[in-house]
Amino acid sequence: MKVRNLVSKRYKETPADCQIASQALMMRGGYIKPVGNGIFTLAPITKRITSKIEKIMREEMDAIGGQEVLFPVAMPATMWRESGRYDSIGSELLRFQDRSGQDMVLGMTHEEAAVHFARGLMDSYTQYPFMIYQIQTKFRDEPRCRGGLIRVREFTMKDAYSFHTSQEDLERYYKICYEAYNRIYKRAGVPEVVAVASDSGMMGGKVSHEYMLLTPVGEDTIVLCHECDYRANMEAAPCIVHGEPGEIAELQKVPTPHEKTIEDLCAFLKIPATATCKAVVYQENLTDKYVVAFLRGDLDVNETKLRNYLKSEIHAAEITEDSGLTPGFIGPKGLPESVRVVYDASLKELNWVATGANETGMHYIGFNIPREMGEVEYVDIAKAYDGGICPVCGKKSIYTSRGIEVGNIFQLGKKYTETMNMTYVDADGSLKNPIMGCYGIGVGRLAASVCEAHRDDYGPIWPISIAPWHVQICSLRADNPEVAEMSQKIYDELTKRGVEVLWDDRPVSAGVMFSDADLFGVPVRVVVSPKGLKNGTIEISTRDKSMNEKKEIAEAVDFVYDYVVSELAKLDCRL
């Protein structure tokens, strides 16, 4: 491939709406072209990268017994009504009607399609376990598109579904998939990806893990431990606190005319935030019923935990005059009976707290929850925090980082097979529902994440396993017959040996040529110049600047070939 023929254009300036470095570089390098909000055309250079990622995925899925299928993008709503998700999922699911008026959806995930396909085909225990997978386009009507290919509405995903006759067999295979995913990321050139415990969310099931690329621009918060291997998404991380319980004291109502925030209250009463009880108000989406979450004043609500406890979607409350709530002065005592109250576990050991009195300009001090409210249920609804207690090793060694989710795996249980009536005949002749696992990786997001992890100010530094080409030839003064002839010879010999080569023979300056080469991010660069040929040498360097050598003309091709083969082998890849 010659650069002059490549359907692409490079830009010097970064588009104004770029949010992160990888997005800026991919836009400047002509990798993607926006079509609409969160919808992109992938340019030929990007398609070469994603095709290589897909090849690695196929190899690893096939190696663990996967069978490739292809589910439809558009599906009848009846399949999603069977599972119960048609009504439970919000506006992220794109719904429409076909010309006959039939309700349809665009697949954002394909659990329903997998069960629909397998039921009736795999009806005996002797056929289990099995795994099917696909690499398919999906559509999620994402309200928060960002970062180019990091968060989009239309995307390509590798998703796999395993079916089992026992929980033990699912757990066995889950570990196999876990390791297969680790190999995929290593082979794609991002061994930095880590697996963290996560919340299953709309997918269902009780056990799930996300694969995270740790980076400051990530949209997810990851909770880690300095002392052990504990890692979890903030949504799933328990918040363990031990504080000073304080002395039991008489309940007093005190005037606090201007103290509507925890910070103001602490300053006024000269107490730490750990001695306060904070109220955060929500409403349930379906009923608009008020929910007041109480927690220690120095902590924040983990809304995912709260949703899971309530088994309801929630939103920040709009407090009306007839709500019976007094903003800035809300406390447990004296709330309307219609309000649902949730107490965080951080309050359980506290004998003395300051909290709202549900009266404008008034707070309680010496508030003791068991004494004032009787026996209540305490649940963990708080966010973990830096310096918190690790749930594994028990040390105050928790810290947080940011990450980009590049994959996930779930133990789904019977969530879909029961609702969609998928059964098999067991050894004893009884009908049973299979147990499912689910395993997904976003192809475009992984490509963008690799770019985010491996780049400099000038462009991506693609790992050789997924690079659009292995080698780029830069012909300086391509109008020089000797340069043109030698460049052609190197191109032909490398191509004949299976090396993928991009050749730039445009009549442009060396600066423009090298600047574009940086944006292409090709691992190996071969520079053919009149000066080099006069000296009998070819300049060979790498995009990551780890190597820059001048080789005799006669040995240049062999050197480049051996280098490419060697680097591919390090990532368990080959020509």
C-alpha positions as CSV (number, residue, x, y, z in Angstrom):
1,M,0.0,0.0,0.0
2,K,1.3,3.4,-0.9
3,V,0.4,6.4,1.2
4,R,-0.6,8.4,-1.9
5,N,-3.4,5.9,-2.5
6,L,-4.6,5.6,1.1
7,V,-8.1,6.9,1.6
8,S,-7.1,9.1,4.5
9,K,-6.1,12.6,5.4
10,R,-3.9,13.9,8.2
11,Y,-4.4,17.2,10.0
12,K,-2.0,19.5,11.9
13,E,-4.6,20.9,14.2
14,T,-6.5,19.1,16.9
15,P,-10.3,19.4,16.5
16,A,-11.8,21.6,19.3
17,D,-14.2,19.0,20.6
18,C,-11.6,16.3,21.4
19,Q,-11.7,15.3,25.1
20,I,-8.7,12.9,25.4
21,A,-5.3,12.4,23.7
22,S,-6.2,9.2,21.8
23,Q,-9.3,10.8,20.3
24,A,-7.2,13.8,19.2
25,L,-4.6,11.6,17.6
26,M,-7.1,9.4,15.9
27,M,-8.9,12.4,14.5
28,R,-5.7,14.1,13.4
29,G,-4.4,10.8,11.8
30,G,-7.6,10.2,9.8
31,Y,-8.5,7.0,11.7
32,I,-12.2,7.9,12.2
33,K,-14.7,10.3,10.7
34,P,-17.8,11.4,12.7
35,V,-21.2,10.6,11.1
36,G,-23.4,11.6,14.0
37,N,-23.2,11.8,17.8
38,G,-21.3,8.7,18.9
39,I,-21.3,7.2,15.4
40,F,-18.1,7.0,13.3
41,T,-16.9,5.6,10.0
42,L,-13.7,3.7,10.5
43,A,-11.1,4.6,7.9
44,P,-9.0,1.8,6.2
45,I,-6.1,2.3,8.6
46,T,-8.5,1.7,11.6
47,K,-10.2,-1.3,9.9
48,R,-6.8,-2.9,9.6
49,I,-6.2,-2.5,13.3
50,T,-9.6,-3.8,14.4
51,S,-9.4,-6.7,12.0
52,K,-6.2,-7.8,13.7
53,I,-7.8,-7.4,17.1
54,E,-10.7,-9.5,15.9
55,K,-8.2,-12.2,14.6
56,I,-6.6,-12.4,18.1
57,M,-10.1,-12.7,19.7
58,R,-11.1,-15.5,17.3
59,E,-8.0,-17.4,17.9
60,E,-8.4,-17.3,21.7
61,M,-12.1,-18.0,21.6
62,D,-11.6,-21.0,19.3
63,A,-8.8,-22.2,21.5
64,I,-11.2,-22.6,24.5
65,G,-13.9,-24.4,22.4
66,G,-15.9,-21.4,21.2
67,Q,-18.0,-21.7,18.0
68,E,-18.6,-18.6,16.0
69,V,-22.1,-17.5,15.1
70,L,-23.7,-14.3,13.9
71,F,-26.8,-13.0,15.5
72,P,-29.0,-10.3,13.9
73,V,-28.6,-6.6,14.8
74,A,-32.4,-6.0,14.5
75,M,-34.6,-8.3,16.6
76,P,-38.3,-8.6,17.3
77,A,-39.2,-7.0,20.7
78,T,-40.9,-10.3,21.6
79,M,-37.5,-11.8,22.4
80,W,-36.7,-9.0,24.9
81,R,-40.2,-9.2,26.4
82,E,-39.5,-12.9,27.1
83,S,-36.5,-12.0,29.2
84,G,-38.2,-9.1,30.8
85,R,-35.6,-6.6,29.7
86,Y,-37.8,-4.8,27.1
87,D,-39.5,-2.8,29.9
88,S,-36.7,-2.9,32.5
89,I,-34.0,-1.2,30.3
90,G,-34.3,2.5,29.8
91,S,-33.8,4.6,26.7
92,E,-30.4,3.1,26.0
93,L,-32.3,0.3,24.1
94,L,-33.3,1.7,20.7
95,R,-36.9,0.7,20.0
96,F,-38.7,1.1,16.6
97,Q,-41.4,-0.4,14.5
98,D,-41.1,-2.1,11.2
99,R,-43.5,-1.4,8.3
100,S,-46.0,-3.9,9.6
101,G,-46.1,-2.2,13.0
102,Q,-44.2,-4.9,14.8
103,D,-42.1,-3.7,17.7
104,M,-38.4,-4.1,17.1
105,V,-35.1,-3.3,18.9
106,L,-31.5,-2.8,17.8
107,G,-29.3,-5.2,19.8
108,M,-27.2,-3.5,22.5
109,T,-26.3,-7.0,23.7
110,H,-27.3,-10.4,22.6
111,E,-28.2,-12.7,25.6
112,E,-31.7,-13.1,24.3
113,A,-30.5,-13.9,20.8
114,A,-28.1,-16.5,22.2
115,V,-30.8,-18.3,24.2
116,H,-33.3,-18.1,21.3
117,F,-30.7,-19.7,19.0
118,A,-29.6,-22.5,21.4
119,R,-32.9,-23.5,22.8
120,G,-34.4,-26.5,21.0
121,L,-31.0,-27.3,19.5
122,M,-29.1,-28.3,22.7
123,D,-31.8,-30.3,24.5
124,S,-29.7,-33.0,26.2
125,Y,-27.2,-32.9,29.0
126,T,-24.8,-34.8,26.8
127,Q,-24.4,-31.8,24.6
128,Y,-23.2,-29.5,27.5
129,P,-21.1,-27.5,28.1
130,F,-20.8,-25.4,25.0
131,M,-19.9,-21.8,24.1
132,I,-20.9,-19.7,21.1
133,Y,-19.5,-16.3,20.2
134,Q,-19.9,-13.6,17.6
135,I,-18.2,-10.4,16.5
136,Q,-21.1,-8.1,15.6
137,T,-22.3,-4.5,15.4
138,K,-24.3,-3.3,18.3
139,F,-26.2,-0.1,19.1
140,R,-26.7,1.5,22.5
141,D,-28.4,4.9,22.6
142,E,-25.7,6.2,24.8
143,P,-26.5,9.7,26.4
144,R,-22.8,10.4,27.3
145,C,-20.7,9.8,24.2
146,R,-17.1,10.8,24.7
147,G,-13.5,10.2,23.7
148,G,-13.9,9.2,20.1
149,L,-14.3,5.4,20.1
150,I,-14.1,5.1,23.9
151,R,-17.9,5.6,24.4
152,V,-20.1,5.5,21.3
153,R,-23.6,4.6,20.3
154,E,-22.7,2.2,17.4
155,F,-19.9,-0.3,18.0
156,T,-18.4,-3.7,17.2
157,M,-18.2,-6.2,20.0
158,K,-17.0,-9.7,20.6
159,D,-19.5,-11.3,22.8
160,A,-19.6,-14.9,23.9
161,Y,-22.2,-17.0,25.8
162,S,-21.5,-20.3,27.6
163,F,-24.1,-22.8,28.7
164,H,-23.6,-25.3,31.6
165,T,-25.5,-27.9,33.6
166,S,-24.1,-26.9,37.0
167,Q,-22.7,-23.8,38.8
168,E,-19.5,-25.7,39.3
169,D,-19.0,-26.2,35.6
170,L,-19.7,-22.5,35.0
171,E,-17.1,-21.5,37.5
172,R,-14.6,-23.8,35.9
173,Y,-15.2,-22.3,32.5
174,Y,-15.4,-18.8,33.9
175,K,-11.8,-19.2,35.0
176,I,-10.8,-20.4,31.5
177,C,-12.4,-17.3,29.9
178,Y,-10.8,-15.1,32.5
179,E,-7.3,-16.4,31.4
180,A,-8.2,-16.2,27.7
181,Y,-9.1,-12.5,28.2
182,N,-5.7,-11.9,29.9
183,R,-4.1,-13.5,26.8
184,I,-6.1,-11.3,24.4
185,Y,-5.0,-8.1,26.1
186,K,-1.4,-9.3,26.3
187,R,-1.3,-10.2,22.6
188,A,-3.0,-6.9,21.7
189,G,0.0,-5.1,23.4
190,V,-1.8,-3.9,26.6
191,P,-0.6,-6.2,29.4
192,E,-1.4,-3.2,31.7
193,V,-5.1,-4.2,31.7
194,V,-6.3,-5.5,35.0
195,A,-9.4,-7.4,36.0
196,V,-11.6,-5.9,38.8
197,A,-14.7,-7.1,40.5
198,S,-17.7,-5.2,39.2
199,D,-21.5,-4.7,39.5
200,S,-23.5,-6.9,37.1
201,G,-26.1,-4.1,36.5
202,M,-28.7,-4.8,33.8
203,M,-26.9,-8.0,32.7
204,G,-28.0,-9.8,35.8
205,G,-26.1,-12.5,37.8
206,K,-24.1,-12.2,41.0
207,V,-20.5,-12.5,39.9
208,S,-18.8,-10.3,37.3
209,H,-15.5,-8.8,36.4
210,E,-14.4,-5.8,34.3
211,Y,-11.1,-5.5,32.5
212,M,-9.7,-2.0,33.1
213,L,-6.9,-0.1,31.4
214,L,-5.7,2.1,34.2
215,T,-5.3,5.7,32.9
216,P,-6.1,9.2,34.3
217,V,-8.6,9.8,31.5
218,G,-10.7,6.8,32.3
219,E,-14.4,7.3,33.1
220,D,-14.5,4.6,35.7
221,T,-13.1,4.8,39.2
222,I,-11.2,1.7,40.3
223,V,-10.6,0.8,44.0
224,L,-7.2,-0.9,44.7
225,C,-5.2,-2.0,47.7
226,H,-1.5,-1.1,48.3
227,E,-1.0,-4.2,50.4
228,C,-2.7,-7.0,48.5
229,D,-4.2,-7.8,45.1
230,Y,-7.7,-6.5,45.8
231,R,-9.2,-4.6,42.8
232,A,-12.8,-3.6,42.2
233,N,-14.9,-1.1,40.3
234,M,-16.1,1.6,42.6
235,E,-19.7,0.5,41.9
236,A,-18.9,-2.9,43.5
237,A,-16.3,-2.0,46.1
238,P,-17.5,-2.3,49.8
239,C,-17.0,0.7,52.0
240,I,-15.6,-0.5,55.4
241,V,-15.3,2.1,58.1
242,H,-14.3,2.1,61.7
243,G,-14.7,5.4,63.6
244,E,-14.9,6.8,67.0
245,P,-18.4,5.9,68.3
246,G,-18.6,8.9,70.7
247,E,-20.2,9.0,74.1
248,I,-23.9,8.6,74.5
249,A,-25.4,12.0,75.4
250,E,-28.7,13.7,75.8
251,L,-30.5,14.6,72.6
252,Q,-30.6,18.3,72.1
253,K,-32.1,20.5,69.4
254,V,-29.9,23.5,68.6
255,P,-30.5,26.5,66.3
256,T,-28.4,26.4,63.1
257,P,-30.0,29.2,61.1
258,H,-27.5,29.2,58.2
259,E,-25.9,25.8,58.4
260,K,-27.4,23.9,55.4
261,T,-24.3,21.9,54.5
262,I,-22.1,19.4,56.4
263,E,-19.1,21.7,56.0
264,D,-21.0,24.7,57.5
265,L,-22.5,22.5,60.3
266,C,-19.0,21.2,61.2
267,A,-17.6,24.6,61.4
268,F,-20.5,25.9,63.4
269,L,-20.5,23.1,66.0
270,K,-16.7,22.6,65.9
271,I,-17.0,18.8,65.2
272,P,-15.5,16.6,62.5
273,A,-17.7,15.3,59.6
274,T,-17.3,11.8,61.0
275,A,-19.6,12.9,63.8
276,T,-22.4,13.9,61.5
277,C,-25.3,12.1,59.7
278,K,-25.8,13.4,56.1
279,A,-29.0,13.1,54.2
280,V,-29.0,12.6,50.4
281,V,-32.5,12.6,48.7
282,Y,-33.5,10.7,45.6
283,Q,-36.7,9.7,43.8
284,E,-37.6,6.3,42.4
285,N,-38.0,6.6,38.6
286,L,-41.3,4.7,38.3
287,T,-43.2,6.1,41.3
288,D,-41.4,9.4,42.1
289,K,-41.4,8.1,45.7
290,Y,-38.8,10.0,47.8
291,V,-35.8,8.0,49.1
292,V,-33.6,9.5,51.8
293,A,-30.2,7.9,52.2
294,F,-28.4,8.6,55.5
295,L,-24.7,8.1,55.8
296,R,-21.7,9.5,57.7
297,G,-21.0,13.1,56.8
298,D,-17.6,12.5,55.3
299,L,-18.8,9.8,52.9
300,D,-20.7,9.9,49.5
301,V,-23.5,7.7,48.3
302,N,-22.7,4.9,45.8
303,E,-25.8,5.2,43.7
304,T,-25.2,1.7,42.1
305,K,-25.3,0.1,45.5
306,L,-28.4,2.1,46.4
307,R,-30.2,1.1,43.2
308,N,-29.3,-2.6,43.8
309,Y,-30.7,-2.4,47.4
310,L,-33.8,-0.6,46.3
311,K,-34.2,-2.8,43.2
312,S,-35.3,0.4,41.5
313,E,-33.8,3.0,39.2
314,I,-33.4,6.4,40.9
315,H,-32.7,10.0,40.1
316,A,-31.7,13.1,42.1
317,A,-34.8,14.4,43.9
318,E,-36.8,17.5,43.0
319,I,-38.0,18.5,46.5
320,T,-41.4,20.2,46.3
321,E,-43.2,22.2,49.0
322,D,-45.7,19.4,49.7
323,S,-43.0,16.8,50.0
324,G,-42.7,17.2,53.8
325,L,-38.9,17.5,53.4
326,T,-36.9,20.5,54.6
327,P,-33.8,20.9,52.4
328,G,-30.6,21.5,54.4
329,F,-32.1,20.2,57.6
330,I,-33.3,16.7,56.8
331,G,-32.8,14.0,59.5
332,P,-34.2,10.6,60.5
333,K,-36.6,11.8,63.2
334,G,-39.9,13.2,62.0
335,L,-39.9,12.3,58.3
336,P,-43.1,11.6,56.5
337,E,-44.2,8.0,56.5
338,S,-44.3,8.0,52.7
339,V,-40.5,8.6,52.5
340,R,-38.4,5.5,52.2
341,V,-35.3,5.6,54.5
342,V,-32.0,3.8,54.0
343,Y,-29.2,3.8,56.6
344,D,-25.6,3.3,55.6
345,A,-23.5,0.9,57.5
346,S,-21.1,3.7,58.5
347,L,-23.7,4.9,61.0
348,K,-24.0,1.6,62.8
349,E,-21.3,2.1,65.4
350,L,-21.9,5.8,66.1
351,N,-23.4,6.7,69.5
352,W,-23.4,10.4,68.9
353,V,-24.1,12.3,65.7
354,A,-25.3,15.7,64.6
355,T,-28.2,15.5,62.1
356,G,-31.0,17.5,60.7
357,A,-34.2,18.1,62.8
358,N,-36.5,18.3,59.8
359,E,-37.2,21.9,60.9
360,T,-35.8,25.0,59.1
361,G,-32.8,26.3,61.0
362,M,-32.5,23.4,63.5
363,H,-30.3,20.4,64.0
364,Y,-30.0,17.7,66.6
365,I,-26.9,16.9,68.5
366,G,-26.3,13.8,70.6
367,F,-28.5,11.9,68.1
368,N,-28.4,8.1,68.8
369,I,-30.1,6.1,66.0
370,P,-31.1,3.0,68.0
371,R,-32.4,5.2,70.9
372,E,-34.3,7.6,68.7
373,M,-35.4,5.4,65.8
374,G,-35.5,1.8,67.3
375,E,-34.0,-1.1,65.4
376,V,-33.1,-0.2,61.8
377,E,-31.4,-2.0,58.9
378,Y,-27.9,-0.9,58.0
379,V,-26.7,-1.5,54.5
380,D,-23.5,-0.6,52.6
381,I,-24.5,2.2,50.2
382,A,-21.3,4.4,50.5
383,K,-18.4,4.9,48.1
384,A,-15.1,3.5,49.0
385,Y,-12.4,6.1,49.6
386,D,-8.7,6.7,49.7
387,G,-7.3,5.4,53.0
388,G,-10.2,3.2,53.6
389,I,-10.1,-0.4,54.9
390,C,-9.4,-3.2,52.4
391,P,-12.1,-5.9,52.5
392,V,-9.5,-8.6,51.8
393,C,-6.4,-7.8,54.0
394,G,-8.2,-5.5,56.5
395,K,-5.6,-2.8,56.3
396,K,-6.2,0.9,55.8
397,S,-4.6,0.7,52.4
398,I,-7.3,1.4,49.8
399,Y,-6.6,3.9,47.1
400,T,-8.5,4.9,43.9
401,S,-7.5,5.2,40.3
402,R,-9.2,5.8,37.0
403,G,-9.7,3.3,34.2
404,I,-11.2,2.6,30.8
405,E,-13.4,-0.6,30.7
406,V,-12.1,-2.7,27.8
407,G,-14.0,-5.9,28.6
408,N,-16.3,-7.7,31.0
409,I,-17.3,-11.2,32.0
410,F,-20.5,-12.3,33.9
411,Q,-21.9,-15.3,35.6
412,L,-25.5,-14.9,34.6
413,G,-27.0,-17.9,36.2
414,K,-30.5,-18.8,35.0
415,K,-31.7,-15.2,34.5
416,Y,-32.3,-15.7,30.8
417,T,-32.8,-19.4,30.4
418,E,-35.6,-19.5,33.0
419,T,-37.5,-16.5,31.6
420,M,-37.1,-17.7,28.0
421,N,-37.9,-21.3,28.9
422,M,-34.7,-22.9,27.6
423,T,-34.4,-26.4,28.9
424,Y,-32.5,-29.6,28.5
425,V,-33.1,-33.2,29.6
426,D,-30.8,-34.2,32.5
427,A,-29.4,-37.6,33.1
428,D,-32.3,-38.5,35.4
429,G,-34.9,-37.5,32.7
430,S,-35.9,-34.2,34.4
431,L,-36.1,-30.9,32.5
432,K,-33.7,-28.3,33.7
433,N,-32.6,-24.7,32.7
434,P,-29.0,-24.3,31.7
435,I,-26.7,-21.9,33.6
436,M,-25.1,-19.1,31.5
437,G,-21.9,-17.1,31.4
438,C,-21.4,-14.0,29.2
439,Y,-18.1,-12.5,28.0
440,G,-17.7,-9.3,26.0
441,I,-14.9,-7.0,24.5
442,G,-15.5,-3.9,22.5
443,V,-13.3,-4.0,19.5
444,G,-13.1,-0.2,18.7
445,R,-12.8,0.7,22.3
446,L,-9.9,-1.6,22.8
447,A,-8.2,-0.1,19.7
448,A,-8.7,3.4,21.2
449,S,-7.5,2.3,24.6
450,V,-4.3,0.9,23.1
451,C,-3.8,4.3,21.5
452,E,-4.4,6.0,24.8
453,A,-1.9,3.7,26.6
454,H,0.8,3.7,23.9
455,R,1.4,7.2,22.3
456,D,3.5,10.3,22.5
457,D,2.8,13.9,21.5
458,Y,3.2,13.0,17.8
459,G,1.0,10.0,17.4
460,P,0.1,6.5,18.4
461,I,2.8,3.8,19.0
462,W,0.9,0.7,17.8
463,P,2.0,-2.7,19.2
464,I,3.2,-4.7,16.3
465,S,0.5,-7.4,16.8
466,I,-2.3,-4.9,15.9
467,A,-0.4,-2.2,14.0
468,P,-2.0,-1.3,10.6
469,W,1.3,-2.3,8.9
470,H,4.5,-3.8,10.3
471,V,6.9,-1.5,8.4
472,Q,6.7,1.9,6.7
473,I,9.2,2.8,4.0
474,C,9.9,6.5,3.7
475,S,11.5,7.4,0.4
476,L,13.2,10.7,0.7
477,R,13.5,12.1,-2.8
478,A,11.5,9.5,-4.5
479,D,12.1,11.2,-7.8
480,N,15.7,10.0,-7.5
481,P,15.9,6.8,-9.6
482,E,18.2,5.0,-7.2
483,V,15.9,5.8,-4.2
484,A,12.8,4.7,-6.2
485,E,14.5,1.4,-7.3
486,M,15.8,0.5,-3.9
487,S,12.5,1.4,-2.2
488,Q,10.6,-0.8,-4.7
489,K,13.1,-3.7,-4.1
490,I,12.7,-3.5,-0.3
491,Y,8.9,-3.3,-0.6
492,D,8.7,-6.3,-2.9
493,E,11.0,-8.5,-0.9
494,L,9.4,-7.8,2.5
495,T,5.9,-8.2,1.0
496,K,6.9,-11.5,-0.6
497,R,7.9,-12.7,2.9
498,G,4.5,-11.8,4.4
499,V,5.5,-8.5,6.0
500,E,2.8,-5.7,5.7
501,V,4.4,-2.6,4.3
502,L,3.2,1.0,3.9
503,W,5.3,2.9,1.4
504,D,5.4,6.7,1.3
505,D,6.9,7.9,-2.0
506,R,5.1,11.2,-2.2
507,P,6.9,14.3,-3.4
508,V,6.8,16.0,0.1
509,S,9.4,17.2,2.5
510,A,11.0,14.9,5.0
511,G,9.3,16.8,7.8
512,V,5.8,16.2,6.4
513,M,6.7,12.6,5.6
514,F,8.0,11.9,9.1
515,S,5.1,13.8,10.8
516,D,2.6,11.6,8.9
517,A,4.6,8.5,9.8
518,D,4.3,9.4,13.5
519,L,0.5,9.7,13.1
520,F,0.4,6.3,11.4
521,G,2.3,4.8,14.3
522,V,3.8,1.9,12.3
523,P,6.3,0.1,14.5
524,V,9.3,-0.1,12.1
525,R,10.5,2.7,9.8
526,V,12.8,2.2,6.9
527,V,14.3,5.4,5.4
528,V,15.7,5.3,1.9
529,S,17.6,8.4,1.0
530,P,20.2,9.6,-1.6
531,K,22.7,10.2,1.2
532,G,22.2,6.8,2.7
533,L,22.5,5.0,-0.6
534,K,25.7,6.9,-1.4
535,N,27.1,5.6,1.9
536,G,25.7,2.1,1.2
537,T,23.2,2.1,4.1
538,I,19.5,2.0,4.9
539,E,18.3,3.7,8.1
540,I,16.1,1.5,10.2
541,S,14.3,2.8,13.4
542,T,11.3,2.0,15.5
543,R,8.4,4.2,16.3
544,D,9.0,3.8,20.1
545,K,12.6,5.1,19.6
546,S,14.0,1.9,21.1
547,M,16.1,1.3,18.0
548,N,17.8,3.4,15.4
549,E,20.4,1.8,13.2
550,K,22.1,2.1,9.8
551,K,22.4,-1.2,8.1
552,E,24.3,-2.2,5.0
553,I,22.0,-2.4,2.0
554,A,22.6,-6.1,1.5
555,E,21.5,-7.0,5.0
556,A,18.7,-4.5,5.5
557,V,15.8,-6.7,4.3
558,D,16.9,-9.7,6.4
559,F,17.4,-7.4,9.5
560,V,13.9,-5.9,9.2
561,Y,12.2,-9.3,8.5
562,D,13.9,-11.0,11.5
563,Y,13.1,-8.0,13.7
564,V,9.4,-8.1,12.8
565,V,9.1,-11.9,13.3
566,S,10.9,-11.6,16.7
567,E,8.7,-8.8,17.9
568,L,5.5,-10.6,16.8
569,A,6.6,-13.8,18.6
570,K,6.9,-11.8,21.9
571,L,3.2,-11.2,21.6
572,D,2.4,-14.8,20.6
573,C,1.7,-13.6,17.0
574,R,3.1,-14.5,13.7
575,L,3.2,-13.4,10.1
